[in-house]
Every structure is written in structure tokens, then in C-alpha cells.
């Protein structure tokens, strides 16, 4: 609410004098709220998350959007009483422009500075490539090497194995920090094992790499 201070006069009588005293109290707002600041937009899959700093004197906020820089803007939400808003149902690949205004009983503030966001579909990373399985001289072991996914933000690699042939089915045997090699030990001598690996990021898990197989010594 507004910090404007209203004053009331109260009189104290004593010693033959009448002296005015002032008691301050908060009254209703006398001005529109300040313009919101700190507006930020974070795009997601078919959505944009907005956040901003609280505006002095605001009771609620209006969220406005356009597909043209600097508007005209359409109000997509009014009466928002928090300092965040999630705009869903947007078109991936379309650039959106947002502003916020603050509202109180007196009126509406000017629009905030504009922010821009383009929602994007979540795309899983590309798989690792060049997987190669070899049986070293050590018995009951198969060594794997591969070329890491060329996608950014890889956080893990997963190793899958099958004894039913290159077509699988494959079972997960190891989850690794980002790597390009792995040694599978404790195997059965004379058994052929088939492997695939995947890459994992915040966007999900990739498809399988090429398969590679080797017979344990």
C-alpha cells in the first residue's frame, strides 16, 4: 500500500495551554502503484515462466503478452496476487514479448520493461557413437569404448547388455558419470555379450548407440 501518511490533530490541555499533537496513521493509497521491475522470463516446452519484483503500493498485477516487440499487448491474466506467473499452451518456436503492470484502488502503473522468450520442445540428446566391445587378455571381462554424444549438457551415460543377440532385449547394467569407456567384469567365459550405450541430459535419455559385441575369454 502507499506510504503516504495522513495526520490527525488531537489537543492536549494542561497548564492553561492548548497544544496540538499529531498522530500518524496509514490511509488508503493516493497514487497508482510503482512500475514493476525485475521482470524475467524462462522458456520451457510450450510454456514461459515469468517472475518479477514486488511493486510498492500494488494490490495485484496484470500480465500482458504480444508476438510483436513493443506491442500492442493483450492482457492474458489480471488480478495476479503473486510475483510469478506460468503462461502455458504456447507454440514452440514462436517468440513472445511480455510486460507486467501493477494495480491498486487508484489505478494501474505503467508497463514494466519488456522481456522476450521463445518456448522450445524438449529434445533428447543425440546417442553416443562408435561403440566398440573387445575382450582383453584378462578373463571374464569385456572393455567398451565409445564417442560421447555431441549434444550439450550430458550428465550421465548408461550401459545396457544382452546375451540374446544384437536385437536385445537389453538390460541396464551401469549408470556412469559422463564417460567414454567402461569395463564389464565378472562375466562367463565363452559367452558372447552385446552392448549399447545412451547419453542422458536434463532433456532426457538418448536412443541407443550402435551395438557392439564380444565373447568373454
C-alpha positions as MATLAB code, in Angstrom:
seq = 'XXXXXXXXXXXXXXXXXXXXXXXXXXXXXXXXXXXXXXXXXXXXXXXXXXXXXXXXXXXXXXXXXXXXXXXXXXXXXXXXXXXXXXXXXXXXXXXXXXXXXXXXXXXXXXXXXXXXXXXXXXXXXXXXXXXXXXXXXXXXXXXXXXXXXXXXXXXXXXXXXXXXXXXXXXXXXXXXXXXXXXXXXXXXXXXXXXXXXXXXXXXXXXXXXXXXXXXXX';
ca = [
       0.000    0.000    0.000;
       1.073    3.656   -0.340;
       3.328    5.001    2.343;
       1.600    8.395    2.239;
       0.970    9.401    5.833;
      -2.304   11.028    6.858;
      -2.249   13.127   10.022;
      -4.965   13.864   12.591;
      -4.876   16.640   15.170;
      -5.509   15.886   18.861;
      -5.284   18.600   21.508;
      -3.727   18.263   24.971;
      -4.717   20.795   27.606;
      -2.583   21.480   30.618;
      -1.167   24.416   32.496;
      -3.602   26.722   30.728;
      -2.197   25.862   27.294;
      -3.790   24.006   24.432;
      -1.114   22.233   22.358;
      -1.739   20.308   19.115;
      -0.425   16.761   18.889;
      -0.190   14.794   15.600;
      -0.959   11.111   15.353;
       0.095    9.488   12.085;
      -1.740    6.527   10.517;
      -1.731    4.731    7.167;
      -4.662    5.603    4.992;
      -5.822    4.394    1.603;
      -3.454    4.791   -1.370;
      -3.415    8.177   -3.013;
      -1.351    7.212   -6.088;
      -1.171    4.304   -8.537;
       1.477    1.708   -7.665;
       5.036    1.889   -8.885;
       6.035    0.301  -12.167;
       7.122   -3.342  -11.669;
      10.815   -4.109  -12.050;
      12.964   -7.201  -12.368;
      10.743   -8.997  -14.857;
      12.387  -12.229  -16.053;
      11.160  -14.913  -18.454;
      12.244  -18.558  -18.575;
      11.044  -20.553  -21.617;
      10.086  -24.217  -21.448;
       8.186  -26.744  -23.515;
       5.071  -24.859  -24.748;
       5.308  -22.500  -21.775;
       7.057  -19.459  -20.313;
       7.603  -18.851  -16.598;
       7.582  -15.186  -15.518;
       8.802  -13.658  -12.260;
       9.266  -10.079  -11.078;
       9.944   -7.924   -8.021;
       7.072   -6.698   -5.841;
       5.903   -3.193   -6.710;
       5.324   -0.610   -3.948;
       1.623    0.011   -3.453;
       0.475   -2.884   -5.645;
      -2.560   -4.986   -4.801;
      -2.353   -7.159   -7.920;
      -0.675   -7.397  -11.316;
      -1.701   -7.643  -14.957;
       0.294   -9.893  -17.273;
       0.412   -8.794  -20.912;
       1.754  -10.529  -24.000;
       2.436   -9.852  -27.655;
       4.060  -11.584  -30.587;
       5.374   -8.187  -31.749;
       8.180   -6.360  -29.972;
       6.845   -3.343  -28.046;
       3.255   -4.449  -28.568;
       0.429   -3.891  -28.840;
      -0.023   -6.160  -25.806;
      -3.011   -8.248  -24.825;
      -3.753   -8.791  -21.139;
      -3.622  -12.549  -20.597;
      -4.040  -12.506  -16.805;
      -5.367   -9.916  -14.362;
      -5.740   -9.884  -10.602;
      -2.494  -11.845  -10.141;
      -1.588  -11.507   -6.457;
       1.825  -13.193   -6.561;
       5.044  -12.101   -8.245;
       5.169  -15.011  -10.679;
       3.046  -16.424  -13.474;
       3.231  -19.503  -15.714;
       1.911  -18.977  -19.229;
       1.117  -22.381  -20.762;
      -0.290  -23.583  -24.074;
       2.179  -21.592  -26.167;
       3.572  -22.509  -29.587;
       7.102  -23.877  -29.530;
       9.412  -21.847  -31.743;
       7.290  -18.677  -31.510;
       8.860  -15.624  -29.849;
       6.683  -13.937  -27.226;
       7.059  -10.498  -25.633;
       5.827   -9.870  -22.084;
       5.260   -6.880  -19.803;
       3.704   -6.542  -16.343;
       1.716   -3.711  -14.779;
       0.751   -3.180  -11.140;
      -2.743   -2.281   -9.922;
      -4.286   -0.772   -6.780;
      -7.510    1.041   -5.900;
      -6.306    4.254   -7.533;
      -5.287    2.823  -10.869;
      -2.704    0.958  -12.926;
       1.016    1.574  -13.252;
       2.934    1.942  -16.469;
       4.105   -1.266  -18.084;
       7.357   -2.831  -16.966;
      10.302   -3.267  -19.262;
       9.682   -5.911  -21.917;
      11.159   -9.407  -21.759;
      11.411  -11.944  -24.574;
      11.094  -15.734  -24.529;
      10.794  -18.481  -27.145;
       9.375  -21.822  -25.935;
      11.107  -24.902  -27.301;
      10.182  -28.568  -27.416;
      12.260  -30.806  -25.189;
      14.700  -32.714  -27.393;
      16.566  -35.719  -26.014;
      20.329  -35.731  -26.611;
      21.931  -37.496  -29.537;
      23.229  -41.002  -28.751;
      26.905  -41.850  -28.366;
      28.598  -43.259  -31.449;
      31.394  -45.661  -32.365;
      30.716  -48.141  -29.577;
      33.334  -50.906  -29.639;
      33.442  -54.016  -27.424;
      36.653  -56.026  -27.052;
      37.703  -58.982  -24.934;
      41.102  -58.276  -23.353;
      43.565  -60.915  -22.252;
      42.026  -60.869  -18.775;
      39.332  -63.488  -18.462;
      35.655  -62.771  -17.744;
      35.947  -59.119  -18.842;
      34.834  -57.041  -21.825;
      36.029  -53.489  -22.364;
      33.838  -50.885  -24.034;
      34.813  -47.601  -25.656;
      32.634  -45.041  -27.450;
      32.487  -41.472  -28.660;
      30.455  -39.282  -26.348;
      27.201  -37.687  -27.550;
      27.718  -34.415  -29.397;
      24.784  -32.840  -27.536;
      25.490  -30.374  -24.731;
      24.721  -30.853  -21.063;
      25.375  -34.591  -20.841;
      25.201  -35.676  -17.187;
      25.313  -39.487  -17.448;
      25.955  -42.444  -19.685;
      24.051  -45.693  -19.325;
      25.358  -49.084  -20.400;
      22.964  -51.855  -21.464;
      23.766  -55.519  -22.153;
      22.157  -58.519  -23.795;
      23.081  -62.170  -24.312;
      20.241  -62.715  -26.809;
      21.878  -61.145  -29.842;
      22.240  -57.676  -31.259;
      18.475  -57.123  -31.250;
      18.253  -57.438  -27.470;
      16.339  -57.075  -25.290;
      18.937  -55.066  -23.394;
      19.141  -54.658  -19.614;
      20.725  -51.709  -17.819;
      23.960  -52.762  -16.111;
      25.665  -49.458  -15.283;
      24.950  -45.740  -14.879;
      28.089  -43.625  -15.192;
      29.150  -40.034  -14.867;
      29.888  -38.752  -18.392;
      32.452  -41.201  -19.784;
      33.725  -42.797  -22.964;
      34.763  -46.216  -21.646;
      33.605  -48.983  -19.317;
      34.895  -52.421  -18.245;
      32.268  -55.092  -17.639;
      33.731  -57.736  -15.292;
      32.545  -60.941  -13.669;
      31.318  -62.402  -16.964;
      31.021  -66.028  -18.038;
      33.881  -67.247  -20.176;
      32.804  -68.332  -23.641;
      29.587  -66.267  -23.603;
      29.052  -63.555  -26.205;
      27.717  -60.282  -24.835;
      26.131  -57.453  -26.799;
      26.134  -53.830  -25.636;
      24.582  -50.446  -26.343;
      25.084  -47.145  -24.502;
      22.977  -43.999  -24.108;
      23.559  -40.379  -23.083;
      21.444  -38.540  -20.509;
      20.849  -34.803  -20.042;
      18.218  -32.624  -18.395;
      16.121  -33.205  -21.528;
      16.032  -36.973  -21.088;
      17.814  -40.092  -22.350;
      19.040  -40.617  -25.891;
      18.270  -43.510  -28.171;
      20.662  -46.468  -28.128;
      24.060  -46.166  -29.734;
      25.159  -48.705  -32.320;
      25.548  -52.154  -30.782;
      28.818  -53.995  -30.364;
      29.510  -57.483  -29.079;
      32.393  -59.648  -27.905;
      32.956  -63.112  -26.428;
      34.398  -63.171  -22.927;
      37.608  -65.191  -22.532;
];
